[in-house]
Amino acid sequence: MPTTSRPRFGIMTAPSQVDYHDILQVWRAADAIPQIEHAWLYDHLMPIFGDPNGPTHEGWTLLAALAAQTRRLRIGVMVTSNRFRPPALLAKIATTVDVVSGGRLDFGIGVGSRPSHPIARREYEAHGLPYHDTEHALGNFAEACTVIRRLWTETEPFDFHGDYVQLTGAFGNPKPVQRPHPPILIGGRSSATLRVAAEHADLWNIPGGDIEDAARRSALLDRYCKEIGRDPASITRSIHLHVDYDQPGACRTAISEATDAGFRHIVLGLPSPYPADVAQWVADELITSTTK
C-alpha cells in the first residue's frame, strides 16, 4: 500500500472496560461518516488499564461481529499479539474476518505484549500461555509473518520447518477476499521489529506521544528497506494518537505534527465512556478542522 498525500483517519476503541453494545454503536456511527475510513480494536485478554478485574473482550471474535455490522470501514486489530495464537490458526481467523467483511480487513500484527506493562504479563499465566523471552518472540514473529503470507497466497499444501514454527501439510482454504492478501500492518518501534516490517509490512504503526522519536524510527525503517532493496515509500506510515475529549486542541496539534512528519494513516484512540455522538465529534472537531 503506497503512501498517499492525503491523510486517512480512523478510530481505535479498546475493547476493555466497556460494553459490546457501546463499541457497536460507535462503529455503526463511524461507518456512516466518510471522514472516518478505518476502525480498530486492540488485542489483550485482560485489562491493562482501569479495574484489573473488569471486562475485556477477545479482539478477533469481536472484530468478526463488528465486520458483520459494518459495510464501509476498513477494520483491524492494532495490533494482534503474535504470542497468543499459532500463526496458521491466526491466518485462518484473519481470512474468516476478511470474508465476513467483504474484503475490508487490514491485518495488524506485532511481537506481542508490552514489557513496560507488567500487568499485561498476567494474561499468560491466566490463560495457560507460555511467555517466551524476547529473542524467541522476535524469531517467532518473523517466521509467523512468512507463514501467514504463504497460507494466504499459495495454492498447494506446504511444509514449513523454521526455528520456531513447524507446519506439515499447511494450506489455507478459503483464501482471503483481498488479493494477493489483506494489507499487513506491523506495529512496534524496536529495531528488530522494524527489520521485519521492512520485509513484510504494507503499513507500519507506532504509538504517538513523542513525534521526534516516531520520525527517527520512520527514518530507520527507510534505511532497513533500502538495505533489502525495497522502496521505503511502499510502506504507509501509521501513528496512534490519544484523544482527550476535553482538550481537542492538543490532539489537533498532534495530528498536524504527525502529518508534517510523513504519517498518513492516523488512528485516533477513543477512551471510554464515549460521549454522545463521539464519531461525529471526531469528524468535526479533529478531522475536518485539520484537513481544511
CORKA-V370111 format. One record per residue. RES is the residue in one letter. PSI is psi in whole degrees, 0 to 359 (NA if undefined). Layout:
res	psi
RES	PSI
RES	PSI
This chain:
res	psi
M	106
P	156
T	138
T	157
S	333
R	127
P	143
R	122
F	145
G	180
I	154
M	127
T	101
A	126
P	49
S	144
Q	34
V	154
D	147
Y	315
H	333
D	317
I	316
L	317
Q	318
V	316
W	321
R	319
A	316
A	327
D	337
A	5
I	108
P	330
Q	337
I	113
E	342
H	158
A	145
W	152
L	175
Y	176
D	86
H	154
L	347
M	160
P	142
I	7
F	158
G	208
D	118
P	343
N	14
G	176
P	142
T	124
H	146
E	129
G	312
W	326
T	315
L	321
L	320
A	318
A	317
L	330
A	321
A	345
Q	2
T	166
R	336
R	321
L	139
R	142
I	155
G	177
V	124
M	100
V	159
T	135
S	117
N	348
R	340
F	327
R	138
P	144
P	324
A	322
L	318
L	320
A	320
K	317
I	312
A	320
T	316
T	317
V	322
D	320
V	312
V	322
S	354
G	28
G	39
R	10
L	132
D	120
F	102
G	133
I	150
G	178
V	318
G	140
S	177
R	113
P	334
S	353
H	84
P	331
I	335
A	336
R	332
R	341
E	326
Y	307
E	323
A	336
H	12
G	30
L	138
P	146
Y	98
H	163
D	172
T	319
E	315
H	315
A	319
L	319
G	318
N	321
F	314
A	317
E	323
A	317
C	320
T	313
V	316
I	315
R	318
R	321
L	329
W	337
T	333
E	143
T	0
E	150
P	149
F	159
D	149
F	121
H	84
G	187
D	337
Y	330
V	129
Q	120
L	141
T	124
G	35
A	137
F	135
G	120
N	121
P	170
K	161
P	156
V	318
Q	134
R	139
P	341
H	166
P	147
P	139
I	120
L	121
I	130
G	139
G	165
R	350
S	156
S	319
A	320
T	322
L	328
R	321
V	320
A	320
A	326
E	323
H	338
A	143
D	331
L	149
W	132
N	143
I	142
P	140
G	189
G	320
D	91
I	329
E	319
D	318
A	319
A	321
R	319
R	323
S	320
A	324
L	322
L	319
D	314
R	316
Y	324
C	314
K	326
E	330
I	9
G	26
R	143
D	117
P	331
A	349
S	353
I	115
T	135
R	126
S	144
I	142
H	123
L	133
H	140
V	130
D	112
Y	333
D	346
Q	66
P	334
G	323
A	321
C	322
R	320
T	317
A	321
I	314
S	317
E	319
A	316
T	324
D	330
A	3
G	7
F	124
R	2
H	103
I	123
V	119
L	111
G	120
L	111
P	150
S	156
P	147
Y	134
P	160
A	138
D	40
V	325
A	317
Q	323
W	316
V	315
A	316
D	313
E	332
L	322
I	301
T	320
S	341
T	358
T	10
K	NA
